[in-house]
Amino acid sequence: MSATTTLSPQAVIFDAYGTLFDVHSVIAAAEQIFPGRGDALSQLWRQKQIEYTQLRTLADTSTGDGEGAAHYRPFWDITLDALRFSAKKLQLTLGRTAEKRLMDEYACLSAFPDAVPALRALRASGDGGAPLTAALRGASSARDNAAAHGPGLAILSNGNPQMLDVAVKSAGMSGLFDHVLSVDAVRAYKPAPAAYALGTRAFGAAAREIVFVSSNGWDVAGATWFGFTTFWLNRQNAPLEELGVTPHGTGAGMSDLLAFLSTLAPAGRPARAGRTVAASRARAGKDA
């Protein structure tokens, strides 16, 4: 794992789908509708959803202000298109009732069990509660106020604003974020630089001063190229993407993220080398 020189982060930004929200929590409903095919439908649905976002952005010439985004469609529409394709590919008859049920399930995806407790711990460190770790204490300059009081928190997602509003509320995450950022503002999907730039603008911080967290290997690669300090929340125990880029930290759950944040140095002190923190889970405790 490559070394990181990041000081205590000004902010921690989370991807939403697959990172905080379990995109495969739709399997139970899909299995009821299509017995024996629920998992296959969910997996292909997710694959095509990501593929369609990337194809539409690649086909556009957007400059980051929404101009030139002729092929952009909101994430909800793309999610529906991906579901319809997947059903056809798997030769499943998707009637209107089944389609509505599955899309309703997607609107209110389950949060991963470790997500809300970890977010609350991070939020508490910024609201005058007990500091997260010793490494997140003690900054004295105005610039590093976030280090003393905890980092800002945000979501930066491909989801359109209406989707994110429903998902955050249904998952019990209301009030935990300073910003809920949607790429809809720039009409370009991740990993477009314009999408990641929403995060730096929201916090007025350099990319390296922000920790970006995602469970998606391609997203972490794009965020690392953009300049973020990155943490790969590798929930699926997947291999690293063969893109010649390595995240600054890797772990299997949110407790590993908290342990990673503790390795980032306060202002004026050198940071430790970045490392894989999955091995530290025994020390950090089981995921909440």
C-alpha positions in Angstrom: 0.0 0.0 0.0 1.4 3.4 -1.0 2.2 6.0 1.6 -0.1 8.8 2.3 0.9 12.3 3.5 -2.7 13.5 4.2 -3.3 15.4 7.4 -6.4 14.9 9.4 -9.1 15.1 6.7 -11.3 18.1 6.2 -14.1 15.8 5.1 -15.0 12.2 4.5 -17.1 11.7 1.4 -19.0 8.4 0.8 -20.3 6.8 -2.3 -23.9 5.7 -1.7 -25.0 2.7 -3.7 -23.0 -0.4 -2.7 -21.1 1.5 0.0 -23.8 2.7 2.4 -26.8 1.1 0.8 -27.0 -2.6 -0.1 -27.9 -2.7 -3.8 -28.5 -6.4 -3.5 -31.1 -6.1 -0.7 -33.6 -6.3 -3.7 -32.8 -10.0 -4.0 -35.5 -11.1 -1.6 -38.2 -9.3 -3.5 -36.7 -10.5 -6.9 -36.7 -14.1 -5.6 -40.3 -13.9 -4.6 -41.2 -12.7 -8.1 -38.8 -14.9 -10.0 -38.1 -18.0 -7.9 -34.5 -19.2 -8.3 -33.5 -16.2 -10.4 -33.5 -13.4 -7.9 -29.7 -13.3 -7.4 -29.0 -13.5 -11.1 -31.4 -10.6 -11.8 -29.9 -8.4 -9.1 -26.3 -9.0 -10.2 -27.0 -8.3 -13.9 -29.2 -5.3 -13.0 -26.3 -3.7 -11.1 -23.8 -4.5 -13.8 -25.9 -2.9 -16.5 -26.8 0.1 -14.3 -23.1 1.0 -13.9 -22.3 0.2 -17.5 -25.1 2.5 -18.8 -23.9 5.5 -16.6 -20.4 5.1 -17.9 -21.4 4.7 -21.6 -23.7 7.8 -21.4 -20.9 10.0 -19.9 -18.3 8.7 -22.3 -20.5 9.6 -25.2 -20.9 13.2 -24.0 -18.6 16.2 -24.2 -19.8 17.8 -21.0 -17.4 20.5 -19.6 -18.6 20.0 -16.1 -21.4 22.6 -16.2 -24.0 20.3 -17.8 -23.4 21.7 -21.3 -22.8 19.1 -23.9 -24.5 16.3 -21.8 -26.9 15.3 -24.6 -26.9 11.6 -23.5 -27.3 12.1 -19.8 -30.3 10.6 -18.2 -31.2 10.7 -14.4 -30.0 7.7 -12.4 -33.6 6.6 -11.7 -34.2 6.3 -15.4 -31.0 4.4 -16.0 -31.8 2.1 -13.1 -35.2 1.3 -14.8 -33.6 0.8 -18.2 -31.0 -1.6 -16.6 -33.8 -3.6 -14.9 -35.8 -4.0 -18.1 -32.7 -5.1 -20.1 -31.7 -7.6 -17.4 -35.2 -9.2 -17.3 -35.1 -9.6 -21.1 -31.6 -11.0 -21.0 -32.6 -13.5 -18.4 -35.9 -14.3 -20.3 -38.0 -13.1 -17.4 -41.4 -11.7 -17.9 -41.4 -8.3 -16.2 -44.9 -7.0 -15.9 -45.8 -3.6 -14.6 -46.6 -4.8 -11.1 -43.3 -6.6 -10.8 -41.4 -3.7 -12.3 -43.0 -1.2 -9.8 -42.3 -3.5 -6.9 -38.6 -3.9 -7.7 -38.1 -0.2 -8.4 -39.9 0.6 -5.1 -37.4 -1.8 -3.4 -34.5 0.0 -5.0 -35.8 3.4 -3.8 -35.6 2.2 -0.2 -32.5 0.0 -0.1 -31.4 -1.4 3.2 -28.4 0.2 4.8 -25.4 -2.0 5.6 -25.6 -2.8 9.3 -22.3 -1.1 10.0 -23.1 2.1 8.2 -25.3 4.1 10.6 -23.2 3.4 13.7 -20.0 4.4 12.0 -21.6 7.6 10.6 -22.9 8.5 14.0 -19.4 8.0 15.5 -18.0 10.3 12.9 -20.8 12.8 13.3 -20.4 12.8 17.1 -16.7 13.6 16.8 -17.8 16.8 14.9 -20.6 17.8 17.2 -18.6 18.2 20.4 -18.7 14.5 21.4 -15.8 12.3 22.2 -13.1 12.5 19.6 -13.0 9.6 17.2 -9.3 8.8 17.9 -6.3 10.4 19.3 -5.2 11.1 15.7 -8.3 13.2 15.2 -7.5 15.5 18.2 -5.3 18.5 18.9 -5.2 20.7 15.8 -4.9 24.4 16.7 -5.0 26.3 13.5 -8.2 27.6 11.8 -7.4 25.7 8.7 -7.3 22.5 10.6 -10.5 23.1 12.6 -11.9 19.9 11.1 -9.1 17.9 12.6 -10.0 19.2 16.1 -13.8 18.8 15.8 -14.1 15.9 13.4 -14.3 15.9 9.6 -17.3 17.1 7.5 -19.4 14.3 6.1 -21.0 14.0 2.7 -22.5 11.6 0.2 -21.3 12.0 -3.4 -23.4 9.7 -5.6 -24.6 9.0 -9.1 -28.1 8.9 -7.7 -30.3 11.8 -8.6 -31.5 14.1 -5.7 -34.9 12.6 -5.3 -33.5 9.1 -5.0 -30.9 10.1 -2.5 -33.4 12.0 -0.4 -35.6 8.9 -0.1 -32.7 6.5 0.4 -31.1 8.6 3.2 -34.4 9.0 5.1 -35.5 5.4 4.8 -32.0 4.3 6.0 -32.2 6.4 9.1 -29.4 8.7 8.0 -31.1 12.0 8.1 -29.0 14.7 9.8 -25.7 12.8 9.5 -24.4 14.6 6.5 -23.3 18.1 5.8 -23.9 17.6 2.1 -25.7 15.1 -0.1 -24.2 15.7 -3.5 -25.6 14.3 -6.7 -23.8 14.2 -10.1 -27.1 15.4 -11.5 -25.7 18.9 -10.8 -23.1 18.4 -13.5 -24.9 15.8 -15.7 -21.8 13.6 -15.7 -21.4 10.3 -13.9 -18.5 9.1 -11.9 -15.6 8.6 -12.7 -15.8 11.9 -14.6 -13.6 14.5 -12.9 -16.5 17.0 -12.9 -18.4 14.6 -10.7 -15.7 14.3 -8.1 -15.1 18.1 -8.2 -18.5 18.5 -6.5 -16.8 17.3 -3.3 -13.9 19.7 -3.3 -16.2 22.6 -4.1 -18.7 21.7 -1.3 -16.0 21.7 1.4 -13.6 24.3 -0.1 -10.8 21.8 0.4 -8.1 20.3 -1.8 -8.8 16.8 -3.0 -6.0 15.3 -0.9 -7.6 16.8 2.2 -10.7 14.7 1.6 -11.1 11.0 2.2 -13.3 9.4 -0.4 -14.9 6.1 0.5 -16.4 3.6 -1.9 -17.0 -0.1 -2.2 -16.7 0.1 -6.0 -13.2 -0.6 -7.3 -13.7 1.5 -10.4 -15.0 4.4 -8.3 -12.0 4.3 -5.9 -9.6 4.2 -9.0 -11.3 7.3 -10.4 -11.3 9.1 -7.1 -7.6 8.3 -6.6 -6.8 9.7 -10.1 -8.8 12.8 -9.2 -6.5 13.3 -6.2 -8.6 12.3 -3.2 -7.2 10.3 -0.4 -9.1 7.1 -1.0 -10.4 4.2 1.1 -11.7 1.1 -0.6 -14.5 -0.5 1.4 -14.1 -3.9 -0.1 -17.3 -5.5 1.1 -17.2 -8.2 -1.6 -13.6 -9.3 -1.0 -13.0 -8.5 -4.7 -9.5 -8.3 -6.3 -8.0 -4.9 -7.0 -8.8 -3.5 -10.4 -6.0 -3.8 -12.9 -5.7 -0.1 -13.5 -2.3 0.7 -12.1 -3.7 2.6 -9.2 -3.9 1.7 -5.5 -6.2 3.2 -2.9 -4.6 4.7 0.2 -6.5 2.4 2.5 -8.5 -0.8 2.2 -10.8 -2.7 4.5 -13.8 -4.9 4.6 -16.1 -2.8 6.8 -16.7 0.5 8.4 -14.7 -0.3 11.5 -11.7 -0.6 9.2 -12.4 2.8 7.8 -12.4 4.3 11.3 -9.1 2.5 12.0 -7.7 4.0 8.7 -8.8 7.5 9.7 -6.8 7.0 13.0 -3.7 6.6 10.9 -4.0 10.0 9.3 -1.9 12.5 11.2 -3.0 15.7 12.9 -1.8 19.0 11.5 1.9 19.5 11.7 2.8 15.9 12.2 3.8 13.4 9.5 1.3 10.8 8.5 2.0 7.1 8.9 2.2 5.0 5.8 -1.1 4.0 4.3 -1.9 0.4 4.9 -4.5 -2.3 4.5 -6.5 -2.3 7.7 -8.4 -5.5 7.4 -5.8 -7.1 9.6 -6.5 -4.6 12.3 -10.1 -5.6 12.7 -9.4 -7.6 15.8 -8.1 -4.4 17.4 -10.8 -2.2 16.0 -13.6 -4.5 17.0 -16.2 -6.2 14.9 -18.4 -4.1 12.6 -21.4 -2.6 14.3 
